[in-house]
């Protein structure tokens, strides 16, 4: 009789532990989804701002048509991307197009002095900072989720209920990875 009670006690403890792991997996899956939603909102704000920036530049730099078209195309591709990988690629392309747009803007002193352009540039900078914060939060929740999905014994519960690892979102700037050259 005592062994039945002990076995039953162990089974109940194991079941409660399994439920606890399941609930943690659900929690982290929801945190990853919430964090991704935050990135998506920031990217939408950025995408909504870009046409205004392009129109402002267009007024000053009419013969820079190719650059303006590239920004518009890159923005449209970024808006249409629907997966983490797709957004990552599209945002990298959009970042490069925006770098080219600001390089063109540097050639026009009147444009750089335009208050509307300065305001749009400041707003874009603020949004970029928000995207960076959202990306760090998202990647942190992805890290925690993936650790839980891969660690023993939670990986057993994760596999049973088909919890999957999430993808990190990285907007890499190749120039940031290069080691700066120091000359004396």
C-alpha positions as CSV (number, residue, x, y, z in Angstrom):
1,X,0.0,0.0,0.0
2,X,2.8,2.4,0.9
3,X,4.6,1.8,-2.4
4,X,1.4,2.6,-4.3
5,X,1.2,5.9,-2.4
6,X,4.8,6.7,-3.1
7,X,4.5,5.8,-6.9
8,X,1.3,7.8,-7.1
9,X,3.0,10.8,-5.3
10,X,5.9,10.6,-7.8
11,X,3.5,10.5,-10.7
12,X,1.6,13.5,-9.4
13,X,4.8,15.5,-8.9
14,X,6.1,14.5,-12.4
15,X,2.7,15.6,-13.9
16,X,2.8,18.9,-12.0
17,X,6.4,19.5,-13.2
18,X,5.3,18.7,-16.8
19,X,2.4,21.2,-16.5
20,X,4.9,23.8,-15.2
21,X,7.2,23.3,-18.1
22,X,4.3,23.4,-20.6
23,X,3.2,26.7,-19.0
24,X,6.7,28.2,-19.3
25,X,6.9,27.2,-22.9
26,X,3.6,28.9,-23.6
27,X,4.7,32.0,-21.8
28,X,7.9,32.3,-23.8
29,X,6.1,31.6,-27.1
30,X,3.7,34.4,-26.3
31,X,6.6,36.7,-25.2
32,X,8.3,36.0,-28.6
33,X,5.1,36.8,-30.4
34,X,4.6,40.0,-28.4
35,X,8.2,41.1,-29.1
36,X,7.8,40.5,-32.8
37,X,4.7,42.5,-32.8
38,X,6.6,45.4,-31.3
39,X,9.2,45.2,-34.0
40,X,6.5,45.1,-36.6
41,X,4.9,48.2,-35.2
42,X,8.2,50.1,-35.3
43,X,8.9,48.9,-38.8
44,X,5.5,50.1,-39.9
45,X,6.1,53.5,-38.5
46,X,9.4,53.6,-40.3
47,X,7.8,52.5,-43.6
48,X,5.1,55.1,-43.2
49,X,7.7,57.9,-42.7
50,X,9.8,57.0,-45.7
51,X,7.4,58.2,-48.5
52,X,7.4,61.6,-46.8
53,X,11.2,61.7,-46.7
54,X,11.4,60.6,-50.4
55,X,8.9,63.4,-51.4
56,X,10.9,66.0,-49.5
57,X,14.1,64.9,-51.2
58,X,12.4,64.7,-54.6
59,X,11.6,68.4,-54.4
60,X,15.3,69.2,-54.2
61,X,17.0,66.4,-56.0
62,X,14.9,65.9,-59.1
63,X,17.7,64.3,-61.2
64,X,18.3,61.6,-58.5
65,X,15.4,59.6,-59.8
66,X,17.1,56.1,-59.6
67,X,18.0,56.6,-55.9
68,X,14.4,57.7,-55.1
69,X,13.0,54.7,-57.0
70,X,15.3,52.3,-55.2
71,X,14.2,53.6,-51.8
72,X,10.5,53.2,-52.8
73,X,11.0,49.7,-54.2
74,X,13.0,48.6,-51.1
75,X,10.3,50.1,-48.8
76,X,7.5,48.3,-50.7
77,X,9.4,45.0,-50.5
78,X,9.9,45.6,-46.7
79,X,6.2,46.3,-46.2
80,X,5.3,43.0,-48.1
81,X,7.7,40.8,-46.2
82,X,5.8,38.4,-43.9
83,X,8.4,36.2,-42.2
84,X,11.3,37.0,-39.8
85,X,13.8,35.9,-42.6
86,X,11.9,37.9,-45.2
87,X,11.8,41.0,-43.0
88,X,15.4,40.7,-42.2
89,X,16.5,40.6,-45.9
90,X,14.0,43.3,-46.9
91,X,15.1,45.6,-44.0
92,X,18.8,45.2,-44.9
93,X,18.0,46.3,-48.5
94,X,15.9,49.2,-47.2
95,X,18.8,50.3,-44.9
96,X,21.2,50.3,-47.8
97,X,18.7,52.3,-50.0
98,X,18.3,54.8,-47.1
99,X,22.1,55.2,-46.8
100,X,22.2,56.0,-50.5
101,X,19.3,58.5,-50.1
102,X,21.1,60.3,-47.2
103,X,24.3,60.4,-49.3
104,X,22.3,62.1,-52.1
105,X,20.8,64.6,-49.5
106,X,24.4,65.5,-48.5
107,X,24.9,66.9,-52.0
108,X,22.1,69.5,-51.5
109,X,22.8,72.1,-48.9
110,X,19.3,73.6,-49.3
111,X,17.7,70.2,-48.6
112,X,19.9,69.6,-45.5
113,X,18.8,73.0,-44.2
114,X,15.1,72.3,-44.9
115,X,13.2,72.1,-41.6
116,X,10.8,69.5,-42.9
117,X,13.7,67.3,-44.0
118,X,15.5,67.8,-40.6
119,X,12.3,66.9,-38.8
120,X,11.7,63.8,-40.8
121,X,15.4,62.8,-40.4
122,X,15.1,63.3,-36.6
123,X,11.9,61.2,-36.5
124,X,13.5,58.5,-38.5
125,X,16.5,58.5,-36.2
126,X,14.1,58.1,-33.2
127,X,12.3,55.2,-34.9
128,X,15.6,53.5,-35.7
129,X,16.4,53.7,-31.9
130,X,13.1,52.2,-31.1
131,X,13.6,49.4,-33.6
132,X,16.9,48.6,-32.1
133,X,15.4,48.4,-28.6
134,X,12.6,46.2,-29.9
135,X,15.0,44.0,-31.7
136,X,17.1,43.5,-28.6
137,X,14.0,42.6,-26.6
138,X,12.8,40.3,-29.3
139,X,16.2,38.5,-29.6
140,X,16.3,38.2,-25.8
141,X,12.9,36.5,-25.6
142,X,13.9,34.3,-28.6
143,X,17.1,33.3,-26.7
144,X,15.1,32.4,-23.6
145,X,12.5,30.5,-25.6
146,X,15.1,28.6,-27.6
147,X,17.0,27.7,-24.4
148,X,13.8,26.3,-22.9
149,X,12.9,24.4,-26.0
150,X,16.4,22.8,-26.3
151,X,17.1,22.1,-22.6
152,X,16.5,18.9,-20.8
153,X,13.9,18.0,-19.5
154,X,11.8,20.8,-21.0
155,X,12.8,19.7,-24.5
156,X,10.7,16.5,-24.0
157,X,7.6,18.5,-23.3
158,X,8.5,20.9,-26.1
159,X,8.8,18.1,-28.6
160,X,5.5,16.4,-27.4
161,X,3.5,19.6,-28.0
162,X,5.5,20.8,-31.0
163,X,7.0,23.9,-29.5
164,X,9.7,25.2,-31.9
165,X,12.7,27.4,-31.8
166,X,12.1,31.0,-32.9
167,X,14.4,32.8,-35.4
168,X,16.6,35.7,-34.3
169,X,16.0,39.1,-36.1
170,X,19.3,40.7,-37.0
171,X,19.8,43.7,-39.1
172,X,23.5,43.5,-39.7
173,X,25.5,46.4,-40.9
174,X,28.6,44.9,-42.5
175,X,30.6,48.2,-41.8
176,X,30.0,47.7,-38.1
177,X,31.7,44.3,-38.1
178,X,34.8,45.5,-39.8
179,X,37.8,46.3,-37.5
180,X,38.6,49.9,-37.7
181,X,42.1,50.7,-39.1
182,X,44.1,52.8,-36.7
183,X,47.1,54.7,-38.2
184,X,49.6,56.8,-36.4
